[in-house]
Amino acid sequence: MKFLTGFLLGGLALPALGLAFGFRGALPIAATSFPPEWESRLVGRAVTASLAREAEWLKNPLEVTDETLLAGLKRYRTGCAGCHGDLGHPSHWGARNFYPPAPQFAERPPALTAPQIFLAVKHGIRYSGMGGWDGEMPDEDIWRVASFLARLDSMPPRVADAWKTGAPK
Ligand code: HEC
């Protein structure tokens, strides 16, 4: 009996209350505020776990040469830096006006593998400002940008130079 009461309360009443709040317009929807620490951690873990599971059998089909990484860097600057920032130029829009904010990769490189980044970019992340690039960018280019981001904290010298000097545009 106790179990049943607990079940009904926890399993039905609380979600119903949440929905009632939402439908009455009582849930905040603005993107111009910062998520609390607990919420970022919880959602961040769920996103990382899902990417890790989905990417388990996926392999980067490209050979990761300087050319691959430079092409990825170029793609990053044209398609991603507007939200994720460039070295010495964080994106104010991305860092302040998205919920959750767009991570600034120059300050903190993504803790993800190339296949995980590939999936995040190709299919996007639900209920966030990260849209999917499927059909917008060829898979080869997504792999290039994913290879580049996965090596952001261990770039070969030529690529590190290009990252520092702002070339190629
Ligand atoms: C319009 C803004 C915007 C653009 C453009 C954009 N992103 Fe994002 N991206 C976001 C936001 C916001 C998040 C945070 C989503 C979350 O944490 O749930 C995100 C998350 C990510 C993540 C997951 C990071 C993590 O640690 O969980 C990766 C990887 C990523 N973006 C790569 C890219 C790449 C590569 C491009 C360019 C091809 C790109 N993004 C373009 C807004 C953007």
Residues whose N, C-alpha, C, O or C-beta is under 5 A from the ligand:
A	BS01	HEC	G79 C80 C83 F98 P100 P101 A102 P103 P110 I117 A120 V121 I125 S128 G129 M130 V145
